[in-house]
Amino acid sequence: MNTDLAVIFPKSIARRFNRSKAFRILPLPFALPPIEIQVHSQTQFAADAGIAWLRETIHAMFHQPA
């Protein structure tokens, strides 16, 4: 498949999508500010096992120790 399309992803996500090495991953030619990721959920769902799993999964994917 040939295309002229481009997508900007964080490097960690780009690598996950490109496990088969079907795409070229190139660095941006300019700096970007850090991206802040926050997860919010309503307190009424605090005990929901599915919501807890999703929060933990997102945290594990994006957490970078200081």
C-alpha positions as CSV (number, residue, x, y, z in Angstrom):
1,M,0.0,0.0,0.0
2,N,1.4,3.4,-1.0
3,T,0.2,6.6,0.5
4,D,1.4,10.2,1.0
5,L,-0.3,10.4,4.4
6,A,1.5,11.2,7.6
7,V,0.5,10.9,11.3
8,I,2.1,12.4,14.4
9,F,2.1,10.0,17.4
10,P,4.2,9.9,20.5
11,K,7.1,7.6,19.8
12,S,5.9,4.9,22.2
13,I,2.6,4.6,20.5
14,A,4.1,4.8,17.0
15,R,6.3,1.8,17.9
16,R,3.3,-0.2,19.1
17,F,1.4,0.5,15.8
18,N,4.5,-0.4,13.8
19,R,5.4,-3.8,15.2
20,S,5.3,-5.2,11.7
21,K,7.7,-2.5,10.5
22,A,5.2,-1.6,7.7
23,F,5.8,2.2,8.3
24,R,8.8,4.5,8.6
25,I,9.1,6.3,11.9
26,L,10.9,9.6,11.5
27,P,11.7,12.3,14.1
28,L,10.0,15.6,13.8
29,P,12.2,18.4,12.5
30,F,11.1,20.6,15.3
31,A,10.6,20.4,19.1
32,L,7.1,20.0,20.6
33,P,6.1,20.9,24.2
34,P,5.4,17.9,26.5
35,I,1.9,16.5,26.3
36,E,0.0,16.2,29.5
37,I,-2.3,13.2,29.7
38,Q,-5.0,13.1,32.4
39,V,-7.7,10.5,33.1
40,H,-10.9,11.6,34.7
41,S,-13.9,9.5,35.8
42,Q,-17.0,10.2,37.8
43,T,-17.0,9.1,41.4
44,Q,-20.1,7.0,40.9
45,F,-17.9,4.6,38.8
46,A,-15.1,4.4,41.3
47,A,-15.9,0.9,42.2
48,D,-16.5,-0.3,38.6
49,A,-13.9,-3.0,37.8
50,G,-13.9,-2.1,34.1
51,I,-13.3,1.6,34.7
52,A,-10.5,0.8,37.2
53,W,-8.9,-1.5,34.6
54,L,-9.0,1.2,32.0
55,R,-7.5,3.8,34.3
56,E,-4.7,1.5,35.2
57,T,-4.0,0.5,31.6
58,I,-3.8,4.1,30.5
59,H,-1.6,4.9,33.4
60,A,0.7,2.0,32.6
61,M,0.9,3.1,28.9
62,F,1.8,6.7,29.5
63,H,3.4,7.0,33.0
64,Q,7.0,8.2,32.8
65,P,8.8,8.3,36.2
66,A,10.2,11.7,37.1
